[in-house]
Amino acid sequence: MTLKAFNLDQDIAENSTNLKTSFEVTSLSAAQNKNIVAFVAEATSTGFLNNAQGNVTTTPLSSAFRHISNYYFSSTASNSIPVAHNTNATSSIVRAIQIGRTTYDDKIVTGSVTAVVGFSATGNNTFIDIAESTISASIGQKGALVAQSNTSHKVGTVFYDTGTLLFHGGTGITNFLTHASSGFAFGTSTTAGKIAITQLSFKALNILKQTMYFCRAFNKEFNYTNNRSSLSDAVLGTITASLTSNPTTFITTVGLHNDDGELIAVAKLSSPIKKTFSDEVVVKTTIQY
């Protein structure tokens, strides 16, 4: 790359690198390995609530329901959540899939979610996400969970920044709002009274931020060295003859300083760069964080 390829009037160029990782979960063990849990919560405890692994428990999940209602939907009514396909109606039951932070990294990639769900013994239904343009300051970007066969059938909401999938409706597919099917677990068994998540796939986004610094050394700069090896007489302070007429140095390290002159980063060059009064050098350094 020649010097003309650089924008020498701009000292700093910022860039972000987005890494996407695909995940596919088809069993309970795979979900546990990825720190993904599923549960159903109700406004009041009725005795057949299910814990994160889909097993019957007597622990009330009404507090979880109120948290979801208040945080994700800003609902003032602690015992109701808006039905996904009808904002004028509310429900006292919600089914959730929570992806752990260690798996979804910075967020779930919009448009990458596919959930295959089996209701009782009726087989599988496939749901996908459609991202919304609305961004909330508290919960970030969200999207609608809809039936793949008919995207007008909205059954829930995905919150990309928190790795949360909430099933709280079902236009044409009412199973998510029924209390009879209390189970919500990972696996392929679609037995009576169970809602089985047979497959869950999505992409996780990992944002690696980096800043590139273009350090420019003009022809009259950095042609000398403070290394003691350059002295021909340490007592008199005279330097070697090679550094008196047309000095030549080799740049091996670049230091980055803040406004107070404090050294905050050091970059080592892959190979030394020759520097003379006839040369002008531009060194690109990158900090990734």
TINUMAR-891384 format. One line per 4 residues: number of its first residue (from 1); their letters; for each residue x, y, z of N, C-alpha, C. Coordinates in steps of 0.1 Angstrom, whole numbers, plus 5000, padded with zeros to 4 digits. Layout:
NUM	A	X:Y:Z:X:Y:Z:X:Y:Z  ...
END
This chain:
1	MTLK	5008:4988:5000:5000:5000:5000:5009:5012:5000  5006:5022:4991:5014:5034:4991:5008:5045:5000  5016:5055:5002:5012:5066:5012:4999:5073:5006  4997:5073:4993:4986:5080:4988:4973:5072:4991
5	AFNL	4974:5060:4995:4962:5052:4999:4957:5056:5013  4965:5063:5021:4961:5068:5034:4955:5082:5034  4946:5084:5042:4941:5098:5044:4949:5105:5054  4960:5112:5050:4970:5117:5059:4964:5129:5067
9	DQDI	4953:5135:5063:4947:5146:5070:4939:5141:5082  4937:5128:5083:4929:5122:5094:4938:5113:5102  4939:5117:5115:4948:5110:5124:4942:5096:5129  4929:5096:5131:4923:5084:5137:4911:5080:5128
13	AENS	4911:5067:5125:4899:5061:5118:4893:5050:5127  4880:5051:5130:4874:5041:5138:4866:5031:5130  4866:5019:5135:4859:5008:5128:4854:4998:5138  4843:4991:5135:4838:4980:5144:4837:4968:5136
17	TNLK	4841:4957:5142:4841:4944:5135:4830:4935:5142  4820:4931:5135:4809:4923:5140:4811:4908:5137  4812:4900:5147:4814:4886:5145:4800:4879:5148  4796:4870:5140:4783:4863:5141:4786:4848:5143
21	TSFE	4780:4842:5153:4781:4828:5156:4767:4821:5155  4766:4811:5148:4753:4803:5147:4752:4793:5158  4740:4791:5163:4737:4781:5173:4725:4774:5169  4724:4761:5172:4713:4753:5169:4711:4743:5181
25	VTSL	4699:4744:5188:4696:4736:5199:4685:4726:5196  4687:4713:5198:4677:4703:5195:4674:4694:5206  4680:4696:5218:4677:4687:5229:4680:4695:5242  4675:4689:5253:4676:4696:5266:4691:4697:5270
29	SAAQ	4699:4687:5267:4713:4687:5271:4720:4698:5263  4717:4700:5250:4723:4710:5242:4719:4724:5247  4706:4725:5252:4702:4738:5258:4709:4741:5271  4712:4731:5279:4719:4733:5291:4733:4737:5289
33	NKNI	4739:4731:5278:4753:4735:5275:4754:4749:5270  4744:4754:5264:4744:4768:5259:4737:4777:5269  4734:4773:5281:4728:4781:5292:4715:4787:5287  4706:4778:5281:4693:4783:5276:4682:4775:5284
37	VAFV	4673:4783:5289:4662:4777:5298:4649:4781:5292  4638:4773:5295:4625:4776:5291:4615:4773:5303  4606:4782:5304:4596:4781:5315:4583:4788:5312  4573:4784:5319:4560:4791:5318:4557:4797:5331
41	AEAT	4551:4809:5331:4548:4817:5343:4534:4822:5342  4527:4823:5353:4514:4828:5354:4513:4839:5364  4502:4846:5363:4500:4857:5372:4498:4853:5387  4492:4841:5388:4490:4835:5401:4494:4820:5401
45	STGF	4498:4815:5412:4502:4801:5413:4490:4792:5413  4490:4782:5404:4479:4773:5403:4483:4758:5406  4496:4756:5409:4500:4743:5413:4506:4734:5402  4505:4739:5389:4512:4731:5378:4522:4739:5370
49	LNNA	4528:4748:5377:4538:4756:5371:4550:4748:5368  4559:4752:5358:4570:4744:5354:4583:4752:5356  4593:4745:5360:4606:4752:5362:4614:4753:5349  4626:4757:5350:4634:4760:5337:4636:4748:5329
53	QGNV	4635:4736:5334:4637:4724:5326:4624:4717:5322  4613:4723:5325:4600:4718:5321:4595:4707:5330  4600:4706:5342:4595:4697:5352:4585:4704:5362  4576:4696:5367:4566:4702:5376:4572:4706:5389
57	TTTP	4569:4718:5393:4574:4723:5406:4563:4730:5413  4565:4731:5426:4555:4739:5434:4560:4753:5437  4571:4757:5431:4576:4770:5433:4568:4780:5425  4562:4790:5430:4554:4799:5423:4562:4808:5414
61	LSSA	4558:4809:5401:4565:4818:5392:4558:4831:5389  4548:4834:5398:4541:4846:5396:4550:4859:5397  4560:4858:5405:4570:4869:5406:4577:4871:5392  4580:4860:5386:4586:4861:5372:4577:4867:5362
65	FRHI	4564:4864:5363:4554:4869:5355:4553:4884:5356  4553:4889:5369:4552:4903:5372:4564:4911:5367  4576:4904:5368:4588:4911:5363:4587:4912:5348  4583:4902:5341:4582:4903:5326:4571:4913:5322
69	SNYY	4560:4913:5329:4550:4923:5326:4554:4937:5328  4561:4940:5339:4565:4954:5342:4578:4958:5334  4587:4949:5332:4600:4953:5326:4599:4954:5311  4594:4943:5305:4593:4942:5290:4582:4949:5284
73	FSST	4571:4950:5291:4559:4956:5285:4554:4969:5292  4562:4973:5302:4558:4985:5310:4544:4985:5314  4539:4973:5318:4525:4972:5322:4524:4976:5337  4514:4984:5339:4511:4989:5353:4503:4978:5360
77	ASNS	4497:4969:5353:4489:4958:5359:4498:4946:5360  4501:4942:5372:4511:4932:5375:4505:4918:5371  4493:4917:5368:4487:4903:5365:4483:4902:5351  4489:4910:5342:4485:4909:5328:4496:4913:5319
81	IPVA	4496:4906:5307:4506:4909:5296:4498:4910:5284  4501:4920:5275:4494:4922:5263:4495:4909:5254  4484:4905:5248:4484:4894:5239:4491:4898:5226  4501:4890:5221:4509:4894:5211:4502:4899:5198
85	HNTN	4491:4892:5194:4484:4896:5182:4473:4906:5184  4471:4910:5197:4460:4919:5200:4463:4927:5212  4468:4939:5210:4473:4947:5221:4462:4952:5230  4449:4950:5226:4438:4954:5234:4434:4943:5244
89	ATSS	4439:4931:5242:4436:4920:5251:4449:4917:5259  4446:4911:5271:4457:4907:5279:4456:4892:5283  4468:4887:5288:4468:4873:5292:4475:4872:5306  4471:4862:5313:4477:4859:5326:4487:4848:5326
93	IVRA	4492:4844:5314:4501:4833:5312:4511:4837:5301  4524:4834:5303:4534:4836:5293:4544:4825:5293  4549:4822:5282:4560:4812:5281:4573:4818:5276  4584:4815:5282:4596:4822:5279:4608:4813:5276
97	IQIG	4616:4817:5267:4629:4811:5264:4640:4821:5267  4648:4818:5277:4659:4828:5280:4673:4822:5277  4680:4829:5268:4693:4825:5264:4703:4832:5273  4713:4825:5278:4723:4831:5287:4732:4840:5280
101	RTTY	4737:4850:5287:4746:4860:5282:4759:4854:5276  4764:4844:5282:4776:4838:5276:4774:4832:5262  4761:4830:5259:4758:4824:5245:4755:4835:5235  4746:4844:5239:4742:4854:5229:4751:4866:5228
105	DDKI	4762:4866:5236:4772:4877:5236:4766:4891:5237  4767:4899:5227:4761:4913:5228:4746:4913:5224  4742:4905:5216:4727:4905:5212:4725:4893:5203  4712:4890:5201:4708:4881:5190:4707:4889:5177
109	VTGS	4711:4883:5166:4711:4889:5153:4696:4889:5148  4692:4901:5144:4678:4902:5139:4676:4894:5127  4664:4887:5126:4661:4879:5115:4667:4865:5115  4674:4861:5126:4681:4849:5126:4674:4838:5134
113	VTAV	4663:4841:5141:4657:4832:5150:4647:4823:5143  4648:4810:5146:4639:4800:5141:4636:4790:5153  4623:4789:5156:4619:4780:5167:4608:4770:5162  4612:4758:5163:4602:4747:5159:4596:4741:5172
117	VGFS	4583:4743:5173:4576:4739:5186:4565:4729:5183  4564:4719:5191:4554:4709:5190:4544:4710:5201  4531:4710:5197:4520:4712:5207:4513:4699:5209  4514:4694:5222:4508:4681:5226:4513:4671:5216
121	ATGN	4504:4664:5209:4508:4654:5199:4504:4658:5185  4504:4671:5182:4499:4676:5169:4510:4679:5160  4523:4676:5163:4534:4679:5154:4540:4692:5156  4549:4696:5147:4557:4708:5148:4551:4720:5141
125	NTFI	4554:4732:5147:4550:4745:5141:4563:4753:5141  4566:4760:5130:4578:4768:5129:4575:4783:5130  4583:4789:5139:4582:4804:5141:4595:4811:5138  4594:4822:5132:4606:4830:5129:4604:4844:5135
129	DIAE	4614:4852:5134:4613:4866:5140:4614:4876:5128  4606:4887:5130:4607:4899:5121:4610:4911:5130  4621:4917:5128:4626:4928:5136:4617:4940:5134  4615:4948:5145:4608:4960:5144:4618:4972:5145
133	STIS	4614:4983:5139:4623:4994:5139:4623:5002:5152  4613:5000:5160:4612:5007:5173:4623:5002:5182  4630:5011:5189:4640:5008:5198:4637:5015:5211  4636:5007:5222:4633:5013:5235:4646:5015:5243
137	ASIG	4646:5026:5250:4659:5029:5258:4661:5019:5268  4651:5012:5273:4653:5002:5284:4655:4988:5279  4648:4984:5269:4649:4970:5265:4655:4968:5251  4659:4979:5244:4666:4979:5231:4656:4975:5220
141	QKGA	4662:4969:5210:4654:4965:5198:4647:4952:5201  4635:4951:5195:4627:4939:5196:4621:4935:5183  4615:4923:5183:4609:4918:5170:4597:4910:5173  4589:4907:5163:4577:4899:5164:4581:4884:5161
145	LVAQ	4576:4875:5169:4577:4861:5166:4564:4857:5159  4566:4852:5147:4554:4849:5138:4555:4835:5133  4544:4830:5128:4544:4817:5122:4550:4818:5108  4559:4809:5105:4566:4809:5092:4557:4808:5080
149	SNTS	4547:4799:5082:4537:4797:5071:4528:4809:5069  4526:4817:5079:4517:4828:5078:4522:4839:5088  4530:4849:5082:4536:4859:5091:4526:4868:5098  4513:4868:5094:4503:4876:5101:4499:4870:5114
153	HKVG	4503:4857:5116:4500:4850:5129:4512:4853:5139  4510:4864:5147:4520:4868:5157:4517:4861:5170  4528:4854:5175:4526:4847:5187:4534:4852:5199  4543:4861:5196:4552:4865:5207:4562:4876:5203
157	TVFY	4571:4879:5212:4581:4889:5210:4595:4885:5214  4605:4888:5206:4619:4885:5209:4626:4899:5212  4633:4898:5223:4641:4910:5227:4656:4907:5225  4661:4913:5214:4674:4909:5209:4685:4912:5219
161	DTGT	4685:4923:5226:4696:4927:5235:4696:4919:5248  4686:4913:5252:4686:4905:5264:4685:4890:5261  4684:4886:5249:4683:4872:5246:4671:4865:5251  4659:4872:5250:4647:4867:5256:4636:4865:5245
165	LLFH	4630:4853:5245:4619:4851:5236:4607:4848:5244  4596:4856:5242:4584:4855:5250:4573:4852:5241  4566:4841:5244:4554:4836:5237:4542:4840:5245  4534:4850:5240:4523:4856:5248:4511:4858:5239
169	GGTG	4509:4850:5229:4497:4851:5220:4496:4840:5211  4489:4841:5200:4488:4831:5191:4476:4832:5181  4477:4842:5172:4467:4843:5162:4466:4830:5153  4455:4823:5154:4454:4811:5147:4461:4799:5154
173	ITNF	4469:4802:5163:4476:4791:5171:4475:4795:5186  4465:4790:5193:4462:4794:5206:4469:4787:5217  4477:4777:5214:4483:4768:5224:4492:4776:5234  4497:4787:5230:4506:4794:5240:4498:4801:5251
177	LTHA	4485:4802:5249:4477:4809:5259:4468:4799:5267  4470:4786:5264:4462:4776:5272:4469:4772:5284  4461:4770:5295:4467:4765:5307:4468:4750:5307  4460:4743:5299:4461:4729:5298:4474:4723:5294
181	SSGF	4481:4730:5285:4494:4726:5281:4504:4733:5289  4507:4728:5301:4515:4736:5311:4530:4734:5308  4534:4723:5302:4548:4720:5300:4554:4728:5289  4566:4732:5291:4574:4739:5280:4588:4735:5282
185	AFGT	4593:4726:5274:4606:4720:5276:4612:4717:5263  4626:4715:5263:4633:4711:5251:4633:4696:5249  4631:4692:5237:4631:4678:5233:4622:4675:5221  4621:4663:5217:4613:4659:5206:4599:4653:5209
189	STTA	4597:4650:5222:4585:4644:5226:4573:4654:5227  4563:4651:5218:4552:4660:5218:4540:4653:5224  4541:4650:5237:4530:4643:5243:4519:4652:5248  4508:4646:5252:4497:4654:5257:4501:4663:5269
193	GKIA	4497:4675:5269:4499:4684:5280:4513:4690:5280  4520:4688:5269:4534:4693:5268:4535:4702:5255  4543:4713:5257:4547:4721:5245:4562:4719:5244  4566:4712:5234:4580:4708:5232:4588:4717:5222
197	ITQL	4599:4722:5226:4608:4730:5217:4617:4720:5211  4614:4716:5199:4622:4705:5192:4634:4711:5185  4634:4724:5182:4646:4730:5176:4646:4745:5179  4657:4751:5182:4659:4765:5183:4672:4769:5177
201	SFKA	4672:4778:5167:4684:4783:5161:4684:4798:5160  4696:4803:5161:4698:4818:5161:4712:4821:5159  4715:4834:5156:4729:4838:5155:4732:4848:5166  4743:4847:5172:4747:4856:5183:4757:4866:5177
205	LNIL	4756:4878:5182:4765:4889:5177:4775:4893:5187  4787:4893:5183:4798:4897:5192:4805:4909:5186  4804:4920:5192:4809:4933:5186:4823:4935:5191  4833:4935:5183:4847:4937:5187:4850:4951:5181
209	KQTM	4852:4961:5190:4855:4974:5186:4870:4976:5185  4873:4984:5174:4888:4986:5172:4889:5000:5167  4901:5006:5171:4904:5020:5167:4918:5019:5160  4918:5025:5148:4931:5025:5140:4937:5039:5140
213	YFCR	4949:5039:5144:4957:5052:5144:4967:5052:5133  4967:5063:5125:4977:5064:5115:4987:5074:5119  4999:5069:5123:5010:5078:5128:5019:5082:5117  5020:5095:5115:5028:5100:5103:5041:5106:5108
217	AFNK	5052:5102:5102:5065:5108:5106:5070:5115:5093  5072:5128:5094:5077:5135:5082:5092:5132:5080  5097:5137:5069:5111:5134:5065:5121:5139:5075  5117:5150:5082:5127:5156:5092:5125:5151:5106
221	EFNY	5116:5142:5108:5113:5137:5121:5118:5123:5123  5122:5120:5136:5126:5107:5141:5137:5101:5133  5147:5110:5129:5159:5105:5123:5171:5103:5132  5168:5105:5145:5178:5104:5155:5174:5094:5166
225	TNNR	5183:5090:5174:5179:5080:5184:5186:5084:5198  5179:5081:5209:5185:5083:5222:5192:5071:5228  5193:5061:5219:5200:5049:5224:5215:5052:5227  5220:5047:5238:5233:5050:5242:5244:5044:5232
229	SSLS	5240:5035:5224:5249:5029:5214:5252:5039:5203  5245:5050:5202:5247:5060:5192:5259:5070:5196  5263:5069:5209:5273:5078:5214:5287:5073:5210  5296:5081:5204:5309:5077:5202:5318:5080:5214
233	DAVL	5314:5090:5222:5321:5094:5234:5311:5097:5245  5309:5088:5254:5299:5091:5264:5302:5103:5273  5315:5106:5275:5319:5117:5284:5316:5130:5277  5320:5131:5264:5319:5143:5257:5304:5144:5251
237	GTIT	5298:5133:5250:5284:5133:5245:5283:5134:5230  5294:5131:5223:5294:5131:5208:5288:5118:5203  5282:5120:5191:5275:5108:5185:5284:5103:5174  5280:5091:5169:5288:5084:5159:5286:5092:5146
241	ASLT	5296:5090:5137:5297:5098:5125:5285:5094:5116  5280:5082:5117:5268:5078:5108:5256:5086:5111  5255:5093:5122:5243:5100:5126:5245:5115:5125  5256:5120:5118:5259:5134:5118:5255:5140:5104
245	SNPT	5258:5134:5093:5256:5140:5080:5242:5136:5075  5240:5123:5072:5227:5118:5067:5223:5107:5076  5218:5110:5088:5215:5099:5098:5204:5089:5093  5206:5077:5097:5196:5067:5093:5192:5059:5106
249	TFIT	5180:5058:5109:5175:5050:5120:5165:5040:5115  5161:5031:5124:5151:5021:5121:5140:5021:5132  5128:5024:5128:5116:5024:5137:5112:5010:5140  5111:5006:5153:5107:4993:5157:5094:4993:5166
253	TVGL	5092:5005:5172:5081:5006:5182:5074:5019:5180  5060:5019:5182:5052:5031:5182:5045:5032:5196  5046:5043:5202:5040:5046:5215:5028:5055:5213  5017:5052:5219:5005:5061:5218:5003:5067:5232
257	HNDD	5002:5081:5232:5001:5089:5244:4987:5096:5244  4983:5099:5256:4971:5107:5258:4974:5122:5258  4964:5130:5260:4966:5145:5259:4976:5150:5270  4978:5142:5280:4987:5146:5291:5001:5141:5289
261	GELI	5003:5135:5277:5016:5129:5274:5019:5116:5281  5009:5110:5286:5012:5097:5293:5011:5085:5283  5020:5076:5284:5020:5065:5275:5009:5055:5278  5000:5052:5269:4989:5043:5272:4989:5030:5264
265	AVAK	4997:5030:5253:4998:5018:5245:5011:5017:5238  5016:5005:5235:5028:5003:5228:5025:4993:5217  5029:4996:5205:5028:4987:5193:5041:4984:5188  5044:4971:5186:5056:4966:5180:5054:4963:5165
269	LSSP	5063:4968:5157:5062:4966:5143:5067:4952:5139  5061:4946:5129:5065:4933:5125:5079:4932:5120  5084:4943:5114:5098:4944:5110:5102:4959:5111  5115:4962:5113:5119:4976:5114:5117:4984:5101
273	IKKT	5114:4996:5103:5112:5005:5091:5123:5015:5090  5130:5016:5079:5141:5025:5077:5136:5039:5076  5143:5048:5083:5139:5062:5084:5151:5071:5081  5150:5080:5071:5161:5090:5068:5154:5103:5065
277	FSDE	5162:5113:5062:5157:5126:5058:5150:5126:5044  5152:5115:5037:5145:5114:5024:5132:5106:5025  5129:5101:5036:5118:5092:5038:5107:5099:5046  5094:5096:5043:5083:5099:5051:5075:5086:5054
281	VVVK	5072:5084:5066:5066:5071:5070:5053:5073:5076  5043:5064:5073:5030:5063:5079:5029:5049:5085  5026:5048:5098:5025:5035:5105:5010:5034:5110  5004:5023:5106:4990:5021:5111:4991:5012:5123
285	TTIQ	4985:5016:5134:4984:5008:5146:4969:5006:5149  4966:4994:5155:4952:4991:5158:4951:4986:5172  4941:4992:5179:4937:4988:5193:4924:4981:5192  4923:4969:5197:4910:4962:5197:4906:4959:5211
289	Y	4893:4962:5214:4887:4960:5227:4873:4956:5227
END
